[in-house]
Amino acid sequence: MLTLFPDMFPGSLGQSLAGKALERNIWSLEVTDLKTFGLGKHRTVDDTPTGGGPGMVMRPDVLASAIDAVHIGDAEKQPLIYLSPRGEVLNQALVHELKDAGGATLLCGRFEGVDERVLEARNVREVSIGDYVLSGGEPAALVLMDAIIRLLPGVIGDAATLESESFESGLLEYPQYTRPQEWEGRMVPDVLLSGHHGEIDGWRRRQAEDITRARRPDLWKRYNAQDEDE
Ligand code: ADE
């Protein structure tokens, strides 16, 4: 992790499932303060945009020294990722791909961005967590890590939890209920009390399809295209 705000880590990942897995060494995190590689007495990491414009841009020389000091990259086939709203948009398939890589170096930017040349020269992959702009890459890095960590063996006790969730099947998840059977006049659907596993599975499947069709026409289209391929 390369960041100007090392205190943001492990942040939320020090709690709950990810936090327990961190204590058990199922995953680990090395945080490097980009300031360490800054220039001069003030440890400068940025400068004004060439050609004019607002804000500040992170210098390529500073970023390259930081990357070269920590990224074990190419030999290990581990990706170097810059969190940026211009990147390919994160989805569950990309989460699996990054999990399978067994580790990555994440670069969090601030200001108006980073000098484009360092992205080219160090073969940096840009990843976005969605079509909106954050004030920096750190919360995006936490999101990306959370999505990967929960898939690691031993992090979630019941592996079946992972298979039935949204996106793994290409459908959004079916609705869930628990006790009490009646609450504020609302009943749990009868079929779930029937004990009929075949009927319950069928009902959940139809619910997942209805919800996906109504809420996410984009996923629904892809889901049907994938069915036709099979
Ligand atoms: N940095 C700022 N906005 C971002 C986004 N949407 N995704 C990833 N990194 C970002």
Residues whose N, C-alpha, C, O or C-beta is under 5 A from the ligand:
A	BS01	ADE	L83 S84 P85 V127 S128 I129 G130 Y132 V133 L134 S135 G136 G137 A140
